[in-house]
Amino acid sequence: MAHKKTTPSWTDVKSRLADIDRAGLVTLIHDLYTASKDNQTFLHARFALGDDVLKPYKIVIDRWLWPDAFKNQNTSVARAKKAIADYRKAVGQPEGLAELMVFFCECAAGFGSAVALQDEGYFDALVRMFEQALKAIEALPEDRKQGLMTRMDTVRQLGHRAGYGVGDAMDHLLAG
């Protein structure tokens, strides 16, 4: 009877990690750090290294929600949302998440308004993120809410220029 080879899982990796000493673990993390820019971004955010741990995530959001038309770049809501998910995995601090969600909304509404975008799916994603951002802001301490809510109101105003009921949906979410 042939044995069926299974795909390694986190459990398999975890059992091997138990055999590694501190120096080996540091070497492993170093190797992961040098293997990819995403790993570097993750570790910088996790350990709060650098002046602005949100900057790399904002760069990704901006790139995928406000592409350079002269370079024939496309939009990708999924890739922009992935930046927020990656930050959530790395640190997940509520204030940072709220900031990235508001920034997502600002980029999406700004680009949509600047180029008179006609993409219903893009605007649906904007409204969904607007709702998530409002929930994230609501969970913050009172002294952290006002600046973000002011920015969300600007997004709401831009939403009225988009069509597709975007501004009305945002009005409804703010009222509710």
C-alpha positions in Angstrom: 0.0 0.0 0.0 1.5 3.4 -1.0 1.6 6.1 1.6 -0.1 9.3 0.7 2.2 12.3 1.2 0.6 15.1 3.1 1.3 18.7 2.8 3.3 20.1 5.7 1.3 22.2 8.1 1.9 24.7 11.0 1.8 21.8 13.4 4.7 20.2 11.6 6.7 23.4 11.6 5.9 24.0 15.3 7.2 20.6 16.3 10.5 21.3 14.5 10.8 24.7 16.1 10.9 23.0 19.5 14.3 21.5 18.6 15.9 24.8 17.7 17.9 26.7 20.3 17.8 30.5 20.7 20.7 31.1 18.2 19.1 28.9 15.6 15.8 30.7 16.0 17.5 34.1 15.6 19.2 32.7 12.4 15.9 31.4 11.1 14.2 34.8 11.7 17.2 36.6 10.0 16.8 34.3 7.0 13.1 35.0 6.8 13.8 38.8 7.2 16.2 38.7 4.3 14.0 36.5 2.2 11.3 39.1 1.4 10.3 42.7 1.8 6.9 41.6 3.1 8.7 39.8 6.0 10.7 42.9 6.7 7.6 45.0 6.8 5.9 42.5 9.1 8.8 42.4 11.6 9.3 46.2 11.5 5.6 46.6 12.4 5.5 43.9 15.0 8.5 45.4 16.8 7.5 49.0 16.2 10.7 49.8 14.3 11.1 52.9 12.3 9.4 56.3 12.3 6.2 55.2 10.7 5.2 51.5 10.8 2.1 52.3 8.8 4.0 53.8 5.8 4.7 50.6 3.9 1.1 49.5 4.2 -0.1 53.0 3.1 2.2 52.8 0.1 0.6 49.5 -1.0 -3.0 50.9 -0.4 -2.2 54.0 -2.4 -0.6 52.0 -5.3 -3.6 49.7 -5.7 -6.3 52.3 -5.2 -4.8 55.3 -6.9 -2.7 53.7 -9.8 -0.5 55.7 -12.2 -2.5 55.9 -15.4 0.6 56.9 -17.3 2.2 53.6 -16.4 -0.9 51.6 -17.4 -1.3 50.5 -13.8 -4.7 49.0 -12.7 -6.6 49.1 -9.5 -6.9 46.2 -7.2 -9.2 46.5 -4.2 -8.1 43.0 -3.1 -4.4 43.9 -2.9 -5.2 47.2 -1.1 -7.3 45.2 1.4 -4.5 42.7 1.8 -2.3 45.5 3.2 -4.7 46.1 6.0 -5.0 42.3 6.7 -1.2 42.1 6.7 -1.0 44.9 9.3 -3.7 43.2 11.4 -1.5 40.0 11.4 1.7 41.9 12.2 0.4 44.2 15.0 -3.4 44.8 14.8 -3.4 47.8 17.0 -6.9 49.4 16.8 -5.6 52.9 16.1 -3.4 51.7 13.3 -6.2 49.6 11.7 -8.6 52.6 11.9 -5.9 54.8 10.3 -5.3 52.4 7.4 -9.1 51.9 6.8 -9.6 55.7 6.7 -6.6 56.0 4.4 -8.1 53.3 2.2 -11.4 55.3 2.0 -9.5 58.5 1.2 -7.5 56.9 -1.6 -10.5 55.2 -3.1 -12.8 58.2 -2.9 -10.1 60.6 -4.1 -9.2 58.4 -7.1 -12.8 57.8 -8.0 -13.4 61.5 -7.9 -10.2 62.6 -9.7 -10.7 60.3 -12.7 -14.5 60.1 -12.8 -14.2 56.3 -12.3 -17.1 54.2 -13.5 -16.5 51.0 -11.5 -19.4 49.8 -9.4 -17.4 47.0 -7.7 -14.7 49.5 -6.7 -17.3 51.8 -5.1 -19.0 48.9 -3.4 -15.7 48.1 -1.8 -15.3 51.7 -0.8 -18.7 51.7 1.0 -17.9 48.4 2.8 -14.5 49.8 4.0 -16.2 53.0 5.0 -18.5 51.0 7.2 -15.6 49.0 8.7 -13.7 52.2 9.3 -16.6 53.7 11.2 -16.8 50.6 13.4 -13.0 50.8 14.0 -13.2 54.5 14.9 -16.1 53.9 17.2 -13.9 51.4 19.2 -11.2 54.0 19.8 -10.9 56.3 22.9 -12.8 59.5 22.5 -9.7 61.7 22.1 -8.7 59.6 19.0 -12.0 59.8 17.1 -12.4 63.4 16.0 -9.6 63.7 13.5 -10.5 60.4 11.8 -14.2 61.4 11.7 -13.4 64.7 10.1 -11.5 62.8 7.4 -14.4 60.4 7.0 -16.7 63.3 6.4 -14.5 64.5 3.6 -14.6 61.0 2.1 -18.4 61.1 2.4 -18.5 64.4 0.5 -16.4 62.9 -2.3 -18.7 59.9 -2.3 -21.5 62.1 -3.4 -19.6 62.9 -6.6 -19.1 59.2 -7.4 -22.7 58.3 -8.3 -23.8 54.7 -7.7 -25.5 55.8 -4.5 -22.1 55.9 -2.7 -22.7 59.2 -1.0 -26.2 58.2 0.1 -24.9 54.9 1.5 -22.3 56.8 3.4 -24.9 59.2 4.8 -26.9 56.3 5.9 -23.9 54.7 7.6 -23.0 57.9 9.4 -26.6 58.4 10.6 -27.0 54.8 11.8 
